[in-house]
């Protein structure tokens, strides 16, 4: 069973997820999280980060040869572009040049560019362009090498989140879904419409902004401010008043002193509440601003939040007030099979989606298809990793071929005499059923002449039985398929994600089964097919959401070629 590992490095935690199976059928077999130390300014301590990665891979025994890692969205420049091409080859040639004019903080030589096509308008293609900055990308790969990890691919964290939600079926429950990942330093979001990616955005605001505000107000260290933030969140979640806790702990202190401590505690609690509301408002404004730039065909039906910041008490309620759309927390394990202990699964559902999306990429489920291991960062160690295995495999294949060759030579020697006898018998039997003089006058070989003779005898027999006459020509299935392809050529550009699982072609109809990106696409296909006089009628049948991924399954799409005979 194939195994794949996704590695998500956050602001203070390393999250690793292992999936088993295939792109279509998988389960989460293991998930682990390790904390690493921070510097005084809140940035990661590199030595502690490297040791945390080494430790989690060593202790949990995760495989190291199938790891995909995520780049933080704050280290990637995201742009929406339109190019006057539809073919991927043409787009790939010009996308870097087109992106250069939209970079304001760096040059094109300082980024690795990849793209995803979101749609087509006429002869133009709409693109989501991802420009990963080389400096943080190179630093990420250097840190992983120090931890003895060489990732096969580098994806973007928010894109990995989209992949995980898509594979779990969350995106098929609604026509338009917004996914929001609230991390420590970055809040990133995507918009999916009919299961397809439409928008990706990232803002440099995360839960650490709340910690920084508390640190400034109270003039304490980063760790102390973070501790106060977490205690405030816990208190807000339980509804236990802080002043009651103080009174219970200080029963022996005189009343005036208790009142002073109570007032100070109340002030700090009010300050925490005020800063938390400010943080909610800021996140809501940034999300609203991002969504305002996108013209959607359908209204937003659901918002799904994930990440450590989504657990700040009151976050979901605040987003619902600002956006006016139901907000729910993403619990990946409610939709994905797993074999995790209860103690781990309680956190994995919210903290594992990005890492799970990365592992899915290694298994082959990669709906967006971006990879920043390009140019000087291209994955080079593939041969080194398989060199010994490859050498052993080649040697075994060579030995096997020699054994098979010797066996076949022996079979050939033993078969020569029976074959010669068989050829002689064939000639003798042919001479009995074919007129020798007719055969000698024909330019055909024995087999072809025998076929003609049998056909002639068959027609003669048909006439004797009163069933004579030529049979009608059988129309080729390829001809029917060609007519259907020509009829649909005007909508091919609109049916991204169109797949066929079953094709049945007979003399009266073509019946298809498969998936389409939306139910409306079946109607478009029907309209185009009816323009062709070769087709008498089209029956579309119904559709159901595809539980395997994005799109909708249609069980029966029948194109009638001629009237059925009864």
Protein Blocks (a to p, Z undefined) as FASTA:
>chain_A
ZZdddddddfkbccddddeddfklccdfbdcdddddddfkopacfklmmmmmmmmmmmno
pafklcccdddfklpccdddddfbfbfklmmmmmmmmmmmmpfkbcfklpccddddfbde
hjbccdddddddfklmmmmmmmmmmnopacfbdcdfklmmmmmmmmnommmmpmbdcddd
ddfkbccddddeehiafbdcdddddfklmmmmmmmmnopafklmmmmmmmmmmmmmnopa
fklmmmmmmmmbcfklmmmmmmmmmmmmmmmmmmmmmmmmmmmmmmmmmmmmpccfbdcf
bdcdedjklmpghklmmmmmmnopacddddfklmgccfbdfklmmmmmmmmmmmmmmmmm
mnopafkopafbgcjlpcfklmmmmmmmmmmmmmmmmmmmmmmmmmmmmmmmmmmmmmmm
mmmmmmmmmmmmpcfklmmmpcbdfklmmmmmmmmmmmmmmmmnopgcjddddddfklmm
mmmmmmmmmmmmmmghiacfbdcddfkbccdddddfbfklmmmmmmmmmmpmkbmbdceb
jadddfkbgcdddfbdcddfbdcdZZ
